[in-house]
Amino acid sequence: MLLLANAQKKVSDITIVYDAVINTGTAEPKLADAFDGATTTVYLKGSLSRSEMTSALANFTTIHDSRTGAAVVLQEIGGQKLLIRMTADDWKDKNRKYEGITFTPTDETKQLAGYKCRKAVAKMKDGGTFTVYYTDEIVPENNDYNSQFANLKGLPLEYELIQGKLTIRYVVSQVSLNPVPVAKFDIPKSGYRELSYEESKKGRKGGGG
């Protein structure tokens, strides 16, 4: 009976909605405004994932296939729409800071969206740390959808993301196990200016960001 109490439910289809909470600290007000009130929705279906970050100032969508490792990033900022194609190597490069990340569980727990979650402290290879609350009651079959949590033994329902001087805390507001339509993972054929990953990196450096 004790073994059954901790039985994990593996799911191939899941939708998770997070609300972003900003800890401004020493951050630039403009950057804080960009993320304030933002929501992130993650759709998983088998090897496919779609992550949408929507805020008042910008929309970012990442569509990734863990089978091939390739991804597409869609950006909408101030009327400018960009589509960035990424190979498996590009995806690895973009997420290099999370390579070798370790999670140390603690005894602290809380309920989130009806699931019991345990607190863990993540440590990155550059020495940076952040906290995450995760549940092992439901676990996605595809754990490569987010490189930040590829080594986590569960589903993150509250976590911190550090963007420069800004700390964003994502807190789950909804979990749905309903089937996700395959059309969610369609890549737009028009309406976006296409860039390679290398071109997008140059743009970031050139923009002083």
Secondary structure in CASP SS format (residue, H / E / C, confidence):
PFRMAT SS
TARGET T0000
AUTHOR 0000-0000-0000
METHOD secondary structure of the structure
MODEL  1
M C 1.00
L H 1.00
L H 1.00
L H 1.00
A H 1.00
N C 1.00
A C 1.00
Q C 1.00
K E 1.00
K E 1.00
V E 1.00
S C 1.00
D E 1.00
I E 1.00
T E 1.00
I E 1.00
V E 1.00
Y E 1.00
D E 1.00
A E 1.00
V E 1.00
I E 1.00
N E 1.00
T C 1.00
G C 1.00
T C 1.00
A C 1.00
E C 1.00
P H 1.00
K H 1.00
L H 1.00
A H 1.00
D H 1.00
A H 1.00
F H 1.00
D C 1.00
G C 1.00
A C 1.00
T E 1.00
T E 1.00
T E 1.00
V E 1.00
Y E 1.00
L E 1.00
K E 1.00
G C 1.00
S C 1.00
L E 1.00
S E 1.00
R E 1.00
S E 1.00
E E 1.00
M E 1.00
T E 1.00
S C 1.00
A C 1.00
L C 1.00
A E 1.00
N E 1.00
F E 1.00
T E 1.00
T E 1.00
I E 1.00
H E 1.00
D E 1.00
S C 1.00
R C 1.00
T C 1.00
G C 1.00
A C 1.00
A E 1.00
V E 1.00
V E 1.00
L E 1.00
Q E 1.00
E E 1.00
I E 1.00
G C 1.00
G C 1.00
Q E 1.00
K E 1.00
L E 1.00
L E 1.00
I E 1.00
R E 1.00
M E 1.00
T C 1.00
A H 1.00
D H 1.00
D H 1.00
W H 1.00
K H 1.00
D H 1.00
K H 1.00
N C 1.00
R H 1.00
K H 1.00
Y H 1.00
E C 1.00
G C 1.00
I C 1.00
T E 1.00
F E 1.00
T E 1.00
P E 1.00
T E 1.00
D E 1.00
E E 1.00
T E 1.00
K E 1.00
Q E 1.00
L E 1.00
A C 1.00
G C 1.00
Y E 1.00
K E 1.00
C E 1.00
R E 1.00
K E 1.00
A E 1.00
V E 1.00
A E 1.00
K E 1.00
M C 1.00
K C 1.00
D C 1.00
G C 1.00
G C 1.00
T E 1.00
F E 1.00
T E 1.00
V E 1.00
Y E 1.00
Y E 1.00
T E 1.00
D C 1.00
E C 1.00
I E 1.00
V E 1.00
P E 1.00
E C 1.00
N C 1.00
N C 1.00
D C 1.00
Y C 1.00
N C 1.00
S H 1.00
Q H 1.00
F H 1.00
A C 1.00
N C 1.00
L C 1.00
K C 1.00
G C 1.00
L E 1.00
P E 1.00
L E 1.00
E E 1.00
Y E 1.00
E E 1.00
L E 1.00
I E 1.00
Q E 1.00
G C 1.00
K C 1.00
L E 1.00
T E 1.00
I E 1.00
R E 1.00
Y E 1.00
V E 1.00
V E 1.00
S E 1.00
Q E 1.00
V E 1.00
S E 1.00
L C 1.00
N C 1.00
P C 1.00
V C 1.00
P C 1.00
V H 1.00
A H 1.00
K H 1.00
F H 1.00
D C 1.00
I C 1.00
P C 1.00
K C 1.00
S C 1.00
G C 1.00
Y C 1.00
R E 1.00
E E 1.00
L E 1.00
S E 1.00
Y H 1.00
E H 1.00
E H 1.00
S H 1.00
K H 1.00
K H 1.00
G H 1.00
R H 1.00
K H 1.00
G H 1.00
G C 1.00
G C 1.00
G C 1.00
END
